């Protein structure tokens, strides 16, 4: 009975801790006495010895408690597997947060696209990224808030649209069913587009150059571009490409649409008149 009690890991651990404590106290006293006799600071030697005692004590405790630790580890492993399975989505979100911190694909305030969602980054935390949704057709906030789990940012492509925040390459088309030669209105329409873009021409040119240097690629602009063509159904289509301030894109689109319609109907009337005379 006494042998069983003395062989209990708890009692053995208590004895080992007591011995380790006594040894460290003796080391402190011996180091202090030796330092007083030789008038030399040897505290670092005492510290190293105490660290060695701690190291030996930890190894000894692990050996004494090895059986219990093994059983406990098996229980913990089973429990950990259950926890991981139950919380894997949250774990993936935390990993996604570290991915954002290390790669920094965007910052708070940037305009980004994640999958089919567009928005301005409002906040990031361990679990989610919060965005204010943006309608990229009007460049206006939709008054909706999007919460994207961080794990989606690992598996989904992220497009940084921060350059679009100030200047945008704005595309729009106008389709008409009438069939006649539209090219007489091309020069007038191009001149109108340049006139509407003239007030920010210098800033647009400079901004366009900055974007090209950062992207190391040629992009359209800053001159407005107009292309005439047809749709798959054979209808006339006018395609406009403008490099303009984001907040002026819709305004310029409306002006050019108004100008196009006026020129278009004037040309249609002239064509019909010429056809009647013939």
HUWORA-V696324 format. One record per run of one state. SS is the DSSP state (@ for helix, = for strand, . for the rest). FROM is the first residue (numbers start at 1). LEN is the number of residues. If there is no record, write none. Layout:
BEGIN
SS FROM LEN
SS FROM LEN
END
This chain:
BEGIN
. 1 1
@ 2 5
. 7 2
@ 9 30
. 39 4
@ 43 22
. 65 1
@ 66 21
. 87 1
@ 88 16
. 104 7
= 111 4
. 115 2
= 117 8
. 125 3
= 128 8
. 136 4
= 140 10
. 150 2
@ 152 4
. 156 2
= 158 3
. 161 1
@ 162 4
. 166 1
= 167 10
. 177 6
@ 183 33
. 216 9
= 225 6
. 231 5
= 236 10
@ 246 32
. 278 1
END
